[in-house]
Each structure stands twice: as C-alpha cells, then as structure tokens.
Amino acid sequence: MQQGNEDHDILLRAAKGEKTDRSPVWLMRQAGRYMKDFRAYSDKYPFRKRSEDPSIAVELSMQPFNAFGTDGVIMFSDILTPLPSMGIDFDVIKGTGPVIFDPVRSMDTVKKLTPIDDPDRTTPFIRKILGDLRSETEGKATLLGFIGSPFTLAAYSVEGKANKNCLETKKMMYNNPEIMHAFLNHISENIAAYACHQIECGAQVLQVFESWAHHLGPEDFSIFAKPYADRAIELIKAKHPDTPIIYFANGGSSYLERQKDMKSDMLCVDWGVDMAEARKILGDVPVSGNVDPLVLMGPEEGIRQAVRDCVSKTGGHSHILNLGHGVIQQTPEEAVAAFVDEAKKFHYSDIKSADKKTLQTV
C-alpha cells in the first residue's frame, strides 16, 4: 500500500504541533508477531539478530507501512539495545523476554558503568538501519526513533528481568536512594547521547518509553522518573531543538497532571484514561494515543468507531492516533488495517460541531 505524497510528513508536522487536517497514525509495536511476514523472521532468528542485522531490521520496520500505509515507520529495535554500551549486557530469551545477566545493585557497579561516547563503535548497526530506513521512507512517511526512559532502563537493569512487583528496584529506591539516583543520572546523560545519535542517523521524531511507569505512584514518579526523563530530553533538545520528542508513561494516566509541564513536545497517553479527560487535564499540550489495544480483537465497525471517538475527543487538533499500549500478538492483521484505514479517512472536519461543544464543557 502506498501513501499519498501530500501526507508524507503529516506525522512529523503533528509532532511539532503544526496544524493538520486529520490525526496521523502509527501503532506502538506495529512491527510484531501478529504479522505473518514478521513471524517468518521471528521463528527463524533470535531477537538480537533481528534487531542488529540492518537488512532484517529494515525489512521488519517497513512491513507495517507496506501492509497498512501507516503515517510513521519506527525502527525495529529494543529499549535495552544501548545497555551493553554502558557495560550492562542483556539478551532477549524466547518465552522469557529481556534478561540482564548481571543486575545493577550496588554503588560499585554504578561507578563501573561506561559512557556512550562512540555509538558508531558500540552500536554500529544503528547508522545503517536508520540511514536505509530514511531512504526508504523519504517522501512517504515519518521515521521514528526511540529510547527507554532512565527509570525504565534502571528498573530493568536492577531487576534483571520483568518483575510484577519491581521488588529489587523499590528496595533500592526506599533503602538506598543514593544508588538509584546515581544510576539514573548516568543513564539520563548517556541515553541522551544515544538518542542524539539516532537523530543524526536519520530519525525525524523520537519517542521516549517509560514502560514501567505503572510501577510508580505519583510521588515516586516525580522523584525517580520525571526529573531524569526531563534531563535526558533537555540534553537531546540542546543538540537537536527542532526534533520533536514524544513521552509515553505506560500506566501513568492517573497522574497526567504531573506530566503536563514535561520537556517533551507531545505526551502519549495510555488507554486507562478517556481521551476527553486527558485533553481536559493537559489543555493544549499535543497528545498521542490512546485506543485500547484489545479493541482490535473486536468487530471492524467497533474498531472504526473507536478511532472516530478517540479523534473526536481530542477536539480535532494536536493529536497523533495510536493505541494506548502496544499491539498484542493475537491481533488480526485485518484489524490493524481497519484501524489505519479509518484514521486516514476520518478528518477533523468530520467531527460534529455538537461533539466539539460537548468537549468544551467536559
């Protein structure tokens, strides 16, 4: 499926806060195992091979655009990819997920961490992947890069793998906060360097994933997540002020008011809050999201209605349509096709004036 050239940069323009006539669309985890073409690779190659071999990573990144005509193409990679550059090795084990082989749990370990001072040496595949993707998407779609936020990367590194209670991380936060703050400071400075490298290699928009925000209450978010995410964003903006940055706190919709003044250009909202309520809390802050991913398991008309409802509740401005979390593996491909198709058909001029009046009084 090819996209009309007139909309080739609509996602970039929306991310910058510029006026558009509809909400551009892409989906978190849009390159994934729900796609038959993706499984042809994931069943054959381990994750790091897929994400670090440029020809495979480019192919997987482009699959959703080629199949559905999304307005954005996001590099196929992982938020943990830069960790080995800081001296934290990992792998993604099938059936288990990411595993950190030597969890970071002491100040001595933090002090031994290395800086990301030469990304071309430690992650040589990034330049080739993003360079090739920029060539593939030029005049067709916006190219997104991404990083994990400092707290999320720290939590993964402290836990060693996903943990429903974030136990070791919270023990460190409450009993040895000086270790956690030192670790977060190291990550914020170095993940910013990795983000800048992505931009210099071709990424036009950057999303910052706070994937483990659901482990944090409002006060802990303000102490351990927000200041370090803001610090990383400030460092990126100092070098690349014109590159828009989207911040996504997964599970953070209960404290949106604490995100309103963040340094990012746009906030991505999870599906746990009604978009009209999010708009009320955030005001004119550009927003992304936030359809429940499980809506894609329902009938086509329900999917299309969810798209129209979400876009309408934004008031028809400053919005990128996305899910409120990633696409799940069981999602039918035709559901994603319907989601993208409706997004591209439904223009802000289609929002009923009565809906706009209702939104203004929410």
Secondary structure as UniProt FT lines:
FT   HELIX           5..7
FT   TURN            8..9
FT   HELIX           10..15
FT   TURN            16..17
FT   TURN            28..29
FT   TURN            33..34
FT   HELIX           36..42
FT   TURN            43..44
FT   HELIX           47..52
FT   HELIX           54..68
FT   STRAND          72..74
FT   TURN            79..82
FT   HELIX           83..86
FT   STRAND          90..93
FT   TURN            94..96
FT   STRAND          97..100
FT   HELIX           107..111
FT   HELIX           119..122
FT   HELIX           125..137
FT   TURN            138..140
FT   STRAND          142..148
FT   HELIX           150..159
FT   TURN            164..165
FT   HELIX           167..175
FT   HELIX           177..201
FT   STRAND          205..210
FT   TURN            211..212
FT   HELIX           213..215
FT   HELIX           218..220
FT   HELIX           221..225
FT   HELIX           226..239
FT   TURN            241..242
FT   STRAND          245..249
FT   TURN            250..251
FT   HELIX           253..258
FT   TURN            259..261
FT   STRAND          266..268
FT   TURN            271..272
FT   HELIX           275..282
FT   TURN            283..284
FT   STRAND          287..291
FT   HELIX           293..297
FT   HELIX           300..313
FT   TURN            314..315
FT   STRAND          319..323
FT   TURN            329..330
FT   HELIX           333..345
FT   HELIX           348..350
FT   HELIX           353..361
//
